[in-house]
Amino acid sequence: MTPDPARQFSRPPASGGRITVSLIPAAEDHLRRLQERTNMSKTDLVNRAITSHEFIDAQIRAGRELMVRDSGTGETRIIWLF
């Protein structure tokens, strides 16, 4: 059975850092699809996206590369964020 990511982490209490964001249609669609696949709330997904982006940005600024590897073929690709 595949672990449910929504149940792996408990949400910390809200600290009051609220924002309102207008999403472009593609981002809105991606958010909807992520909710369907993960059963996570919009808040959890947005918090994880921001945290992930900060981590990736810090790694790139430190001179590291972000890569994905196809476990079936072994093919590796570098991911560029702009």
C-alpha positions as CSV (number, residue, x, y, z in Angstrom):
1,M,0.0,0.0,0.0
2,T,1.3,3.5,-0.9
3,P,1.8,5.8,2.1
4,D,-0.6,8.8,2.1
5,P,1.6,12.0,2.1
6,A,-1.3,14.0,3.7
7,R,-1.1,11.8,6.8
8,Q,2.7,11.6,7.1
9,F,3.1,15.2,8.5
10,S,1.0,17.0,11.0
11,R,0.2,20.6,10.3
12,P,1.8,23.1,12.7
13,P,-0.5,25.7,14.3
14,A,-1.2,28.7,12.1
15,S,1.1,31.6,12.8
16,G,-1.0,34.2,11.2
17,G,1.1,34.6,8.0
18,R,-1.8,34.9,5.5
19,I,-1.7,35.9,1.9
20,T,-4.2,36.1,-1.0
21,V,-3.0,34.9,-4.3
22,S,-4.5,35.0,-7.8
23,L,-3.5,31.9,-9.7
24,I,-3.0,31.7,-13.4
25,P,-5.2,29.0,-15.0
26,A,-2.3,26.5,-15.4
27,A,-1.4,26.8,-11.7
28,E,-5.0,26.5,-10.7
29,D,-5.3,23.3,-12.7
30,H,-2.0,21.9,-11.3
31,L,-3.2,22.7,-7.8
32,R,-6.5,20.9,-8.4
33,R,-4.6,17.8,-9.8
34,L,-2.3,17.8,-6.8
35,Q,-5.2,17.9,-4.4
36,E,-6.8,15.0,-6.2
37,R,-3.6,12.9,-6.1
38,T,-2.5,13.7,-2.6
39,N,-5.7,14.5,-0.7
40,M,-3.9,17.4,0.8
41,S,-5.4,20.9,1.4
42,K,-4.6,23.9,-0.7
43,T,-2.8,25.4,2.3
44,D,-0.6,22.4,2.8
45,L,0.3,22.2,-0.9
46,V,1.1,25.9,-1.1
47,N,3.2,25.7,2.1
48,R,5.1,22.8,0.7
49,A,5.6,24.5,-2.6
50,I,7.1,27.6,-1.0
51,T,9.3,25.5,1.3
52,S,10.5,23.3,-1.6
53,H,11.3,26.3,-3.8
54,E,13.3,27.9,-1.0
55,F,15.3,24.7,-0.5
56,I,15.9,24.3,-4.3
57,D,16.9,28.0,-4.7
58,A,19.4,27.7,-1.8
59,Q,20.9,24.6,-3.3
60,I,21.3,26.2,-6.7
61,R,22.8,29.4,-5.2
62,A,25.3,27.2,-3.4
63,G,26.5,25.9,-6.7
64,R,24.6,22.6,-6.7
65,E,22.5,21.1,-9.6
66,L,18.9,19.8,-9.4
67,M,18.5,16.5,-11.2
68,V,15.9,13.9,-11.7
69,R,16.7,10.3,-12.6
70,D,14.5,7.8,-14.3
71,S,14.8,4.7,-12.1
72,G,13.8,2.5,-15.0
73,T,16.3,3.7,-17.6
74,G,18.9,5.4,-15.5
75,E,18.5,8.6,-17.6
76,T,19.4,11.7,-15.6
77,R,18.2,15.2,-16.5
78,I,19.2,18.6,-15.0
79,I,16.3,20.8,-14.0
80,W,16.6,24.6,-14.5
81,L,14.5,27.0,-12.6
82,F,14.2,30.6,-13.7
